Amino acid sequence: MNVRRLRWLALCAVWLTGCAGQGPIPYQPMAPNAQAGKIDLFVELQLTERFQSTALDAVLQRQYKWLLGDALSQHAETMARMLFRDVVVTRPGAAPTDRPVQAILTPSAQAFFIAPMIAFTSATVTVALNWELATPTGKTIWSDQIGGKVTEVWGVGYTWNSNLGEALGTATREAFGKSAQVMSNAPQIRAFAADPGPGVDR
């Protein structure tokens, strides 16, 4: 077997299987919230280590790992600042805020993937966000799970990795867009903002 034929076979193998690796999902900025005005609360957005480490392992002929944490964190901060009057973001190891907050918003996330069986069949990507808004003493004000889902037909195998990255980005943006709408209109949150209790600075 000559060298030219060996090179041709190697290129075919890459075309069919893709390349194993990992990468961050693309960050797709959210549109401004067109719902009711900002919620009159000073909120701490608590980005846990687990949330910032969210990833999706996918087998697409080869093993891939998509890192969601950076995009999730950017979306969470953008959404929180869009919804609430004042926001402080805390991460593991960060110094606590010197001003008492009125509520603490904590997200967690999971990503799910149903791969196409063969070329030109549909794939489904879901990003599920779990939210809890609680008082500083730990009493839950509001909680919900809100997801974004993308179902689309994928082409030949060597494009599947990039297709997955784009679909994860779109599903993430959809999940946060829905979360912003639900949170903005949640009666429990609006009621708490109207009367957060005695001794709470505004």
Phi and psi in degrees as GROMACS dihedral restraints (atoms count N, CA, C in turn):
[ dihedral_restraints ]
;  ai    aj    ak    al  type     phi  dphi    fc
    3     4     5     6     1   -81.1    20    10
    4     5     6     7     1   170.7    20    10
    6     7     8     9     1   -64.2    20    10
    7     8     9    10     1   -40.1    20    10
    9    10    11    12     1   -60.2    20    10
   10    11    12    13     1   -41.8    20    10
   12    13    14    15     1   -68.0    20    10
   13    14    15    16     1   -37.6    20    10
   15    16    17    18     1   -62.9    20    10
   16    17    18    19     1   -42.3    20    10
   18    19    20    21     1   -63.7    20    10
   19    20    21    22     1   -40.0    20    10
   21    22    23    24     1   -62.7    20    10
   22    23    24    25     1   -42.3    20    10
   24    25    26    27     1   -65.4    20    10
   25    26    27    28     1   -37.6    20    10
   27    28    29    30     1   -65.8    20    10
   28    29    30    31     1   -42.5    20    10
   30    31    32    33     1   -63.1    20    10
   31    32    33    34     1   -40.3    20    10
   33    34    35    36     1   -61.9    20    10
   34    35    36    37     1   -40.0    20    10
   36    37    38    39     1   -63.3    20    10
   37    38    39    40     1   -42.7    20    10
   39    40    41    42     1   -64.2    20    10
   40    41    42    43     1   -43.1    20    10
   42    43    44    45     1   -61.0    20    10
   43    44    45    46     1   -37.2    20    10
   45    46    47    48     1   -80.3    20    10
   46    47    48    49     1   -36.1    20    10
   48    49    50    51     1  -104.8    20    10
   49    50    51    52     1   -18.6    20    10
   51    52    53    54     1    75.0    20    10
   52    53    54    55     1  -171.0    20    10
   54    55    56    57     1  -121.3    20    10
   55    56    57    58     1   133.7    20    10
   57    58    59    60     1   -70.5    20    10
   58    59    60    61     1   148.8    20    10
   60    61    62    63     1   167.8    20    10
   61    62    63    64     1  -167.2    20    10
   63    64    65    66     1  -148.1    20    10
   64    65    66    67     1   161.9    20    10
   66    67    68    69     1  -171.3    20    10
   67    68    69    70     1   161.9    20    10
   69    70    71    72     1   -78.4    20    10
   70    71    72    73     1   151.6    20    10
   72    73    74    75     1   -77.3    20    10
   73    74    75    76     1   153.6    20    10
   75    76    77    78     1   -70.7    20    10
   76    77    78    79     1   142.0    20    10
   78    79    80    81     1   -88.6    20    10
   79    80    81    82     1   123.1    20    10
   81    82    83    84     1  -114.2    20    10
   82    83    84    85     1   108.7    20    10
   84    85    86    87     1   -56.1    20    10
   85    86    87    88     1   144.3    20    10
   87    88    89    90     1   -81.8    20    10
   88    89    90    91     1   152.2    20    10
   90    91    92    93     1   -75.8    20    10
   91    92    93    94     1   150.6    20    10
   93    94    95    96     1   -57.9    20    10
   94    95    96    97     1   147.1    20    10
   96    97    98    99     1   -73.8    20    10
   97    98    99   100     1   121.8    20    10
   99   100   101   102     1   -98.2    20    10
  100   101   102   103     1    10.0    20    10
  102   103   104   105     1   -81.6    20    10
  103   104   105   106     1  -158.7    20    10
  105   106   107   108     1   -59.2    20    10
  106   107   108   109     1   165.5    20    10
  108   109   110   111     1   -59.3    20    10
  109   110   111   112     1   173.8    20    10
  111   112   113   114     1   -59.3    20    10
  112   113   114   115     1   147.3    20    10
  114   115   116   117     1   -77.9    20    10
  115   116   117   118     1   129.2    20    10
  117   118   119   120     1   -81.0    20    10
  118   119   120   121     1    69.6    20    10
  120   121   122   123     1  -140.0    20    10
  121   122   123   124     1   147.8    20    10
  123   124   125   126     1   -97.2    20    10
  124   125   126   127     1   112.3    20    10
  126   127   128   129     1  -117.5    20    10
  127   128   129   130     1   140.2    20    10
  129   130   131   132     1   -95.9    20    10
  130   131   132   133     1   121.0    20    10
  132   133   134   135     1   -91.9    20    10
  133   134   135   136     1   113.6    20    10
  135   136   137   138     1   -99.1    20    10
  136   137   138   139     1   104.7    20    10
  138   139   140   141     1   -96.0    20    10
  139   140   141   142     1   101.3    20    10
  141   142   143   144     1   -74.5    20    10
  142   143   144   145     1   163.1    20    10
  144   145   146   147     1   -61.7    20    10
  145   146   147   148     1   -38.6    20    10
  147   148   149   150     1   -63.7    20    10
  148   149   150   151     1   -41.8    20    10
  150   151   152   153     1   -63.3    20    10
  151   152   153   154     1   -43.7    20    10
  153   154   155   156     1   -71.8    20    10
  154   155   156   157     1   -13.8    20    10
  156   157   158   159     1  -103.5    20    10
  157   158   159   160     1     8.4    20    10
  159   160   161   162     1   -56.6    20    10
  160   161   162   163     1   132.9    20    10
  162   163   164   165     1  -146.7    20    10
  163   164   165   166     1   162.6    20    10
  165   166   167   168     1  -125.5    20    10
  166   167   168   169     1   121.5    20    10
  168   169   170   171     1   -93.4    20    10
  169   170   171   172     1   126.7    20    10
  171   172   173   174     1  -133.6    20    10
  172   173   174   175     1   141.1    20    10
  174   175   176   177     1  -105.8    20    10
  175   176   177   178     1   109.6    20    10
  177   178   179   180     1  -125.1    20    10
  178   179   180   181     1    82.8    20    10
  180   181   182   183     1    64.9    20    10
  181   182   183   184     1   -40.9    20    10
  183   184   185   186     1  -127.5    20    10
  184   185   186   187     1   172.9    20    10
  186   187   188   189     1   -85.8    20    10
  187   188   189   190     1   130.4    20    10
  189   190   191   192     1  -127.3    20    10
  190   191   192   193     1   151.1    20    10
  192   193   194   195     1  -130.9    20    10
  193   194   195   196     1   118.5    20    10
  195   196   197   198     1  -103.7    20    10
  196   197   198   199     1   129.0    20    10
  198   199   200   201     1   -95.4    20    10
  199   200   201   202     1   119.2    20    10
  201   202   203   204     1  -101.3    20    10
  202   203   204   205     1   -15.3    20    10
  204   205   206   207     1   -56.0    20    10
  205   206   207   208     1   -45.6    20    10
  207   208   209   210     1   -63.9    20    10
  208   209   210   211     1   -47.3    20    10
  210   211   212   213     1   -65.4    20    10
  211   212   213   214     1   -40.8    20    10
  213   214   215   216     1   -59.9    20    10
  214   215   216   217     1   -43.9    20    10
  216   217   218   219     1   -66.0    20    10
  217   218   219   220     1   -41.5    20    10
  219   220   221   222     1   -63.2    20    10
  220   221   222   223     1   -44.8    20    10
  222   223   224   225     1   -62.8    20    10
  223   224   225   226     1   -42.8    20    10
  225   226   227   228     1   -62.6    20    10
  226   227   228   229     1   -43.3    20    10
  228   229   230   231     1   -67.8    20    10
  229   230   231   232     1   -43.1    20    10
  231   232   233   234     1   -59.0    20    10
  232   233   234   235     1   -45.8    20    10
  234   235   236   237     1   -65.2    20    10
  235   236   237   238     1   -44.7    20    10
  237   238   239   240     1   -61.9    20    10
  238   239   240   241     1   -42.9    20    10
  240   241   242   243     1   -69.2    20    10
  241   242   243   244     1   -26.6    20    10
  243   244   245   246     1   -74.2    20    10
  244   245   246   247     1   -30.5    20    10
  246   247   248   249     1   -94.3    20    10
  247   248   249   250     1   -38.0    20    10
  249   250   251   252     1  -109.4    20    10
  250   251   252   253     1   152.7    20    10
  252   253   254   255     1   -58.4    20    10
  253   254   255   256     1   -43.3    20    10
  255   256   257   258     1  -145.1    20    10
  256   257   258   259     1   140.1    20    10
  258   259   260   261     1  -138.5    20    10
  259   260   261   262     1   135.8    20    10
  261   262   263   264     1  -120.1    20    10
  262   263   264   265     1   135.3    20    10
  264   265   266   267     1  -103.6    20    10
  265   266   267   268     1   128.1    20    10
  267   268   269   270     1  -120.0    20    10
  268   269   270   271     1   145.0    20    10
  270   271   272   273     1  -130.4    20    10
  271   272   273   274     1   162.8    20    10
  273   274   275   276     1   -54.1    20    10
  274   275   276   277     1   131.1    20    10
  276   277   278   279     1    87.8    20    10
  277   278   279   280     1    -8.1    20    10
  279   280   281   282     1   -78.5    20    10
  280   281   282   283     1   151.5    20    10
  282   283   284   285     1   -69.0    20    10
  283   284   285   286     1   141.8    20    10
  285   286   287   288     1   -66.9    20    10
  286   287   288   289     1   154.6    20    10
  288   289   290   291     1   -66.9    20    10
  289   290   291   292     1   146.4    20    10
  291   292   293   294     1   -86.7    20    10
  292   293   294   295     1     2.8    20    10
  294   295   296   297     1  -123.2    20    10
  295   296   297   298     1   129.5    20    10
  297   298   299   300     1   -60.6    20    10
  298   299   300   301     1   131.0    20    10
  300   301   302   303     1   -88.2    20    10
  301   302   303   304     1   162.0    20    10
  303   304   305   306     1   -93.8    20    10
  304   305   306   307     1   -24.3    20    10
  306   307   308   309     1  -157.1    20    10
  307   308   309   310     1   158.2    20    10
  309   310   311   312     1  -122.3    20    10
  310   311   312   313     1   123.9    20    10
  312   313   314   315     1  -105.1    20    10
  313   314   315   316     1   120.8    20    10
  315   316   317   318     1  -123.8    20    10
  316   317   318   319     1   118.6    20    10
  318   319   320   321     1  -100.6    20    10
  319   320   321   322     1   154.4    20    10
  321   322   323   324     1  -137.3    20    10
  322   323   324   325     1   163.5    20    10
  324   325   326   327     1  -147.6    20    10
  325   326   327   328     1   151.8    20    10
  327   328   329   330     1  -139.5    20    10
  328   329   330   331     1   149.1    20    10
  330   331   332   333     1  -125.1    20    10
  331   332   333   334     1   140.2    20    10
  333   334   335   336     1  -128.2    20    10
  334   335   336   337     1   149.6    20    10
  336   337   338   339     1  -144.4    20    10
  337   338   339   340     1   126.6    20    10
  339   340   341   342     1  -110.1    20    10
  340   341   342   343     1   110.3    20    10
  342   343   344   345     1   -77.6    20    10
  343   344   345   346     1   152.2    20    10
  345   346   347   348     1   -68.2    20    10
  346   347   348   349     1   146.6    20    10
  348   349   350   351     1   -75.7    20    10
  349   350   351   352     1   -40.8    20    10
  351   352   353   354     1  -142.0    20    10
  352   353   354   355     1   173.5    20    10
  354   355   356   357     1   -59.9    20    10
  355   356   357   358     1   147.9    20    10
  357   358   359   360     1    62.2    20    10
  358   359   360   361     1    36.7    20    10
  360   361   362   363     1  -124.8    20    10
  361   362   363   364     1   169.2    20    10
  363   364   365   366     1   -83.7    20    10
  364   365   366   367     1   148.1    20    10
  366   367   368   369     1  -124.4    20    10
  367   368   369   370     1   151.1    20    10
  369   370   371   372     1  -127.4    20    10
  370   371   372   373     1   130.3    20    10
  372   373   374   375     1  -122.6    20    10
  373   374   375   376     1   129.3    20    10
  375   376   377   378     1  -127.3    20    10
  376   377   378   379     1   134.5    20    10
  378   379   380   381     1  -118.1    20    10
  379   380   381   382     1   118.8    20    10
  381   382   383   384     1  -108.6    20    10
  382   383   384   385     1   127.3    20    10
  384   385   386   387     1  -109.1    20    10
  385   386   387   388     1   130.3    20    10
  387   388   389   390     1  -106.2    20    10
  388   389   390   391     1   127.0    20    10
  390   391   392   393     1  -118.6    20    10
  391   392   393   394     1   142.6    20    10
  393   394   395   396     1  -138.9    20    10
  394   395   396   397     1   126.1    20    10
  396   397   398   399     1  -108.9    20    10
  397   398   399   400     1   121.8    20    10
  399   400   401   402     1  -132.7    20    10
  400   401   402   403     1   160.6    20    10
  402   403   404   405     1   -73.0    20    10
  403   404   405   406     1   163.3    20    10
  405   406   407   408     1   -59.8    20    10
  406   407   408   409     1   -20.7    20    10
  408   409   410   411     1   -87.4    20    10
  409   410   411   412     1    -3.4    20    10
  411   412   413   414     1   101.6    20    10
  412   413   414   415     1     3.1    20    10
  414   415   416   417     1   -79.4    20    10
  415   416   417   418     1   127.1    20    10
  417   418   419   420     1   -71.2    20    10
  418   419   420   421     1   127.2    20    10
  420   421   422   423     1   -91.4    20    10
  421   422   423   424     1   -42.5    20    10
  423   424   425   426     1  -160.6    20    10
  424   425   426   427     1   144.5    20    10
  426   427   428   429     1  -149.8    20    10
  427   428   429   430     1   152.8    20    10
  429   430   431   432     1  -167.9    20    10
  430   431   432   433     1   160.9    20    10
  432   433   434   435     1  -116.1    20    10
  433   434   435   436     1   127.7    20    10
  435   436   437   438     1  -134.1    20    10
  436   437   438   439     1   131.9    20    10
  438   439   440   441     1  -123.6    20    10
  439   440   441   442     1   160.6    20    10
  441   442   443   444     1  -121.9    20    10
  442   443   444   445     1   139.8    20    10
  444   445   446   447     1  -137.3    20    10
  445   446   447   448     1   139.2    20    10
  447   448   449   450     1  -125.8    20    10
  448   449   450   451     1   125.5    20    10
  450   451   452   453     1  -123.3    20    10
  451   452   453   454     1   123.2    20    10
  453   454   455   456     1  -152.8    20    10
  454   455   456   457     1   159.7    20    10
  456   457   458   459     1   -86.0    20    10
  457   458   459   460     1   128.4    20    10
  459   460   461   462     1  -102.8    20    10
  460   461   462   463     1   150.2    20    10
  462   463   464   465     1   -86.5    20    10
  463   464   465   466     1  -133.6    20    10
  465   466   467   468     1   -71.6    20    10
  466   467   468   469     1   157.0    20    10
  468   469   470   471     1   -56.9    20    10
  469   470   471   472     1   -35.0    20    10
  471   472   473   474     1   -71.1    20    10
  472   473   474   475     1   -10.5    20    10
  474   475   476   477     1   -95.5    20    10
  475   476   477   478     1    -5.9    20    10
  477   478   479   480     1   -64.8    20    10
  478   479   480   481     1   -36.8    20    10
  480   481   482   483     1   -63.1    20    10
  481   482   483   484     1   -46.8    20    10
  483   484   485   486     1   -67.6    20    10
  484   485   486   487     1   -35.9    20    10
  486   487   488   489     1   -59.7    20    10
  487   488   489   490     1   -41.0    20    10
  489   490   491   492     1   -65.5    20    10
  490   491   492   493     1   -42.8    20    10
  492   493   494   495     1   -60.5    20    10
  493   494   495   496     1   -44.2    20    10
  495   496   497   498     1   -65.9    20    10
  496   497   498   499     1   -40.8    20    10
  498   499   500   501     1   -66.5    20    10
  499   500   501   502     1   -38.2    20    10
  501   502   503   504     1   -62.7    20    10
  502   503   504   505     1   -41.7    20    10
  504   505   506   507     1   -62.5    20    10
  505   506   507   508     1   -43.1    20    10
  507   508   509   510     1   -67.2    20    10
  508   509   510   511     1   -43.3    20    10
  510   511   512   513     1   -64.9    20    10
  511   512   513   514     1   -37.1    20    10
  513   514   515   516     1   -64.8    20    10
  514   515   516   517     1   -46.0    20    10
  516   517   518   519     1   -62.5    20    10
  517   518   519   520     1   -40.6    20    10
  519   520   521   522     1   -64.2    20    10
  520   521   522   523     1   -42.1    20    10
  522   523   524   525     1   -61.9    20    10
  523   524   525   526     1   -40.7    20    10
  525   526   527   528     1   -74.2    20    10
  526   527   528   529     1   -35.3    20    10
  528   529   530   531     1   -61.3    20    10
  529   530   531   532     1   -44.5    20    10
  531   532   533   534     1   -65.4    20    10
  532   533   534   535     1   -39.7    20    10
  534   535   536   537     1   -61.5    20    10
  535   536   537   538     1   -42.9    20    10
  537   538   539   540     1   -60.8    20    10
  538   539   540   541     1   -42.2    20    10
  540   541   542   543     1   -66.8    20    10
  541   542   543   544     1   -46.0    20    10
  543   544   545   546     1   -65.0    20    10
  544   545   546   547     1   -45.1    20    10
  546   547   548   549     1   -64.9    20    10
  547   548   549   550     1   -40.8    20    10
  549   550   551   552     1   -61.4    20    10
  550   551   552   553     1   -31.5    20    10
  552   553   554   555     1  -105.8    20    10
  553   554   555   556     1     6.1    20    10
  555   556   557   558     1   -69.4    20    10
  556   557   558   559     1   118.9    20    10
  558   559   560   561     1   -62.4    20    10
  559   560   561   562     1   -32.1    20    10
  561   562   563   564     1   -63.6    20    10
  562   563   564   565     1   -39.8    20    10
  564   565   566   567     1   -71.3    20    10
  565   566   567   568     1   -44.8    20    10
  567   568   569   570     1   -62.9    20    10
  568   569   570   571     1   -38.8    20    10
  570   571   572   573     1   -66.3    20    10
  571   572   573   574     1   -42.1    20    10
  573   574   575   576     1   -65.3    20    10
  574   575   576   577     1   -41.0    20    10
  576   577   578   579     1   -62.4    20    10
  577   578   579   580     1   -34.3    20    10
  579   580   581   582     1   -70.9    20    10
  580   581   582   583     1   -28.0    20    10
  582   583   584   585     1  -147.6    20    10
  583   584   585   586     1    77.9    20    10
  585   586   587   588     1   -75.4    20    10
  586   587   588   589     1    -4.9    20    10
  588   589   590   591     1   109.0    20    10
  589   590   591   592     1   165.6    20    10
  591   592   593   594     1   -71.1    20    10
  592   593   594   595     1   152.5    20    10
  594   595   596   597     1    75.1    20    10
  595   596   597   598     1    15.9    20    10
  597   598   599   600     1  -105.0    20    10
  598   599   600   601     1   122.4    20    10
  600   601   602   603     1   -72.7    20    10
  601   602   603   604     1   143.9    20    10
